[in-house]
Amino acid sequence: MAGQKKLKVVVGLTGPMAGGKGTVADFILKKGFIATSLSDRLREHFAKIGVDKPTREQLQDLADRWRREIGPEVLARKTWHLIGEKGFEKVVIQAIRGEAEVDYLKKKEGFVLVGVTAPQKMRFSRIVKRKRSGDPVVWKEFLRLDKKDLKSGSGLRGRDIKSCLKKADILINNNGSFGELREKVKKVINEVSG
């Protein structure tokens, strides 16, 4: 598009639920980045049809349907278009869950994929503490949704966080304190901002 600003750096975040992607994004925002999420495209759709607070499962089901019907990289494509349309120069994209999304974004200039993960029991504990609408608060339900989040669908059409993490340019293991995570993110920002 004519007149668009050139993107300087776009940091994509992938990882399992409650791994720390949101916290990492918050740290990155303090460095002058703009935030968006692939799942924001889903929430925007639900808002248009009058659903203000969709559950995690509703978001997962819609994403799976769009990937089947529109294309496996649909959320990445819609988000990249939005970034270009707005002319953002420093962006962090949360909630990259599909391998086709990663493949699409990795072809874009200035894109870096950062994986954020943590042990399963630690992630469940965080979910219970944060009390976010639609999150599972029972261990068995967490395990069911975590399994679905880590791998669902077939091939490139579903979520596959394990494959996304394997394709990460940088991996952050969020298994320590808040301060330790902040230091890890500082190193990542220094590395990607050059």
Backbone torsions as a table, in degrees:
resi	resn	phi	psi	omega
1	MET	NA	134.2	-179.3
2	ALA	-67.0	142.5	176.2
3	GLY	80.4	2.2	179.3
4	GLN	-73.4	143.2	172.8
5	LYS	-72.4	145.7	176.6
6	LYS	-76.1	132.5	178.0
7	LEU	-70.4	133.0	178.7
8	LYS	-88.5	-50.9	179.8
9	VAL	-154.8	133.6	175.7
10	VAL	-125.3	116.8	180.0
11	VAL	-100.6	119.0	175.8
12	GLY	-97.5	138.7	179.6
13	LEU	-113.8	131.0	175.3
14	THR	-131.0	157.2	178.6
15	GLY	152.4	168.8	-177.6
16	PRO	-71.7	164.6	179.5
17	MET	-59.9	138.3	179.8
18	ALA	63.5	21.6	175.5
19	GLY	-76.2	-21.2	179.2
20	GLY	121.2	11.6	-178.8
21	LYS	-58.3	-43.2	-179.3
22	GLY	-64.5	-40.1	178.1
23	THR	-66.8	-42.7	176.8
24	VAL	-60.9	-43.8	178.4
25	ALA	-60.6	-40.8	178.6
26	ASP	-59.9	-42.5	177.5
27	PHE	-62.7	-42.8	-178.1
28	ILE	-66.2	-37.0	178.8
29	LEU	-58.9	-34.0	179.9
30	LYS	-67.5	-11.0	178.1
31	LYS	-98.8	17.2	174.6
32	GLY	90.3	14.6	178.7
33	PHE	-87.0	157.6	172.0
34	ILE	-101.4	142.0	-178.8
35	ALA	-109.3	142.9	167.8
36	THR	-147.2	171.1	-178.9
37	SER	-139.4	145.7	175.1
38	LEU	-60.8	-35.7	-179.9
39	SER	-72.0	-12.8	172.8
40	ASP	-61.2	-33.8	178.5
41	ARG	-63.9	-34.8	177.3
42	LEU	-70.8	-45.4	179.7
43	ARG	-61.9	-37.1	177.4
44	GLU	-61.8	-40.1	177.7
45	HIS	-63.5	-47.4	-179.7
46	PHE	-62.3	-39.1	178.5
47	ALA	-60.8	-38.5	179.6
48	LYS	-64.6	-29.0	-179.8
49	ILE	-100.2	11.3	172.5
50	GLY	88.3	15.5	176.9
51	VAL	-103.7	105.1	-174.3
52	ASP	-76.6	-37.0	-176.6
53	LYS	-129.9	78.2	178.7
54	PRO	-66.1	148.5	177.7
55	THR	-77.1	165.3	175.9
56	ARG	-56.8	-41.8	-178.4
57	GLU	-66.8	-38.5	176.1
58	GLN	-62.0	-42.2	178.2
59	LEU	-63.4	-44.4	179.5
60	GLN	-61.3	-45.3	-177.4
61	ASP	-65.1	-41.8	178.4
62	LEU	-65.3	-43.2	178.8
63	ALA	-59.7	-44.6	178.8
64	ASP	-61.4	-42.1	179.8
65	ARG	-64.1	-45.9	178.8
66	TRP	-61.7	-40.3	-180.0
67	ARG	-62.4	-37.9	178.5
68	ARG	-70.9	-45.2	-170.2
69	GLU	-86.6	-33.5	-174.5
70	ILE	-106.5	-36.6	-179.1
71	GLY	145.1	146.6	-173.3
72	PRO	-64.9	-20.1	-179.3
73	GLU	-100.5	12.7	-171.6
74	VAL	-52.4	-45.9	-176.8
75	LEU	-67.9	-38.9	177.5
76	ALA	-66.3	-42.3	-179.4
77	ARG	-62.9	-46.6	179.4
78	LYS	-62.0	-40.0	-178.8
79	THR	-70.2	-43.0	179.0
80	TRP	-62.6	-39.2	177.6
81	HIS	-61.9	-43.8	179.0
82	LEU	-61.0	-43.9	179.7
83	ILE	-59.9	-46.4	179.4
84	GLY	-65.4	-41.1	-179.9
85	GLU	-60.8	-40.0	-178.9
86	LYS	-82.5	-15.6	179.3
87	GLY	73.3	27.0	-179.9
88	PHE	-67.1	142.2	-179.8
89	GLU	-103.5	-28.9	179.9
90	LYS	-132.4	112.9	-172.5
91	VAL	-132.7	143.5	168.6
92	VAL	-117.4	127.6	179.3
93	ILE	-108.2	119.1	178.1
94	GLN	-92.3	164.7	167.9
95	ALA	64.9	44.5	172.8
96	ILE	-85.7	116.4	-171.7
97	ARG	-122.8	-11.3	-176.5
98	GLY	-111.9	142.2	179.9
99	GLU	-63.2	-36.9	178.1
100	ALA	-65.6	-33.5	176.7
101	GLU	-64.6	-44.4	178.3
102	VAL	-60.9	-48.6	-178.5
103	ASP	-59.6	-41.2	178.8
104	TYR	-63.2	-49.4	-175.6
105	LEU	-70.2	-33.9	-178.7
106	LYS	-66.0	-15.9	176.9
107	LYS	-83.8	-8.1	-176.0
108	LYS	-91.2	138.2	-179.5
109	GLU	-62.0	132.0	175.6
110	GLY	86.3	2.3	-177.6
111	PHE	-87.7	135.0	176.3
112	VAL	-131.9	130.3	179.3
113	LEU	-99.3	125.4	179.0
114	VAL	-115.4	123.1	175.9
115	GLY	-91.4	136.4	179.4
116	VAL	-127.1	121.5	-176.7
117	THR	-141.0	166.6	178.8
118	ALA	-158.8	160.8	178.4
119	PRO	-60.2	149.2	-174.2
120	GLN	-57.5	-46.6	-178.1
121	LYS	-66.0	-34.7	177.0
122	MET	-66.0	-40.0	179.2
123	ARG	-66.4	-40.7	178.1
124	PHE	-62.7	-42.7	178.6
125	SER	-59.2	-41.6	178.6
126	ARG	-64.3	-40.3	179.5
127	ILE	-61.8	-45.4	-179.5
128	VAL	-62.1	-41.3	-178.8
129	LYS	-70.0	-36.7	-174.3
130	ARG	-77.9	-22.2	175.0
131	LYS	53.0	44.6	178.9
132	ARG	-80.6	136.5	179.6
133	SER	-55.4	132.1	177.6
134	GLY	89.3	-9.5	178.8
135	ASP	-79.2	146.1	177.6
136	PRO	-75.2	133.8	-179.8
137	VAL	-114.7	3.4	175.7
138	VAL	-113.0	134.1	-174.5
139	TRP	-52.4	-45.7	-177.8
140	LYS	-62.6	-41.8	178.6
141	GLU	-68.1	-39.3	175.7
142	PHE	-58.2	-47.2	-179.1
143	LEU	-60.5	-40.5	179.6
144	ARG	-64.1	-48.3	-179.0
145	LEU	-71.3	-34.0	178.2
146	ASP	-64.3	-43.2	178.3
147	LYS	-61.6	-43.4	179.4
148	LYS	-65.2	-37.6	-179.1
149	ASP	-70.9	-39.4	-178.1
150	LEU	-69.1	-33.3	-179.6
151	LYS	-161.3	115.5	174.7
152	SER	-144.7	157.7	-178.7
153	GLY	75.8	-175.3	-179.8
154	SER	-122.5	146.0	179.2
155	GLY	58.2	-135.6	-177.0
156	LEU	-85.8	-0.3	-173.4
157	ARG	-86.9	-10.4	-178.9
158	GLY	-115.2	-173.0	173.4
159	ARG	-79.0	142.1	178.2
160	ASP	-153.6	74.3	-175.8
161	ILE	-64.2	-33.0	178.0
162	LYS	-58.9	-45.9	178.7
163	SER	-66.7	-38.0	177.9
164	CYS	-61.4	-44.1	179.9
165	LEU	-62.6	-36.3	178.1
166	LYS	-65.0	-27.9	-178.8
167	LYS	-92.4	0.9	-178.6
168	ALA	-63.9	139.4	175.3
169	ASP	-75.2	-32.1	-179.3
170	ILE	-138.3	138.4	178.7
171	LEU	-119.7	128.5	176.9
172	ILE	-111.1	120.4	174.4
173	ASN	-93.4	107.4	-175.9
174	ASN	-91.0	65.7	-176.7
175	ASN	-113.7	14.4	-178.2
176	GLY	-123.2	-148.9	-177.1
177	SER	-82.3	168.2	175.8
178	PHE	-57.7	-44.1	179.7
179	GLY	-63.7	-39.4	178.0
180	GLU	-64.6	-40.4	177.9
181	LEU	-63.7	-43.8	179.4
182	ARG	-57.7	-41.8	179.2
183	GLU	-65.6	-39.7	177.7
184	LYS	-62.5	-41.4	-179.2
185	VAL	-68.1	-38.4	176.8
186	LYS	-56.9	-44.1	178.2
187	LYS	-61.9	-40.6	179.8
188	VAL	-64.1	-46.1	-179.3
189	ILE	-61.5	-43.0	177.5
190	ASN	-61.0	-39.7	-178.9
191	GLU	-67.6	-45.4	-175.4
192	VAL	-81.5	-24.0	-179.6
193	SER	-85.3	-14.8	176.3
194	GLY	57.4	NA	NA
